[in-house]
């Protein structure tokens, strides 16, 4: 099961990089967008109200 999950995650990463390469965005956007929920968690540590909104925005956008 662990091997299957690792393969699935690797496949998603490769597909994400491939699909992002088809866009006209600069590559520095890629790590920012990947780390956006983590950045929201850091913002939550500084200010819980703003951090909660930030996390909610990126989590909702990610799964829609």
Secondary structure, DSSP 4 states (H G I P E B T S, - for coil): -HHHHHHHHHHHHHHHHHHHHTSSS-THHHHHHHHHHHHHHHHHHH-HHHHHHHHHHHHHHHT-
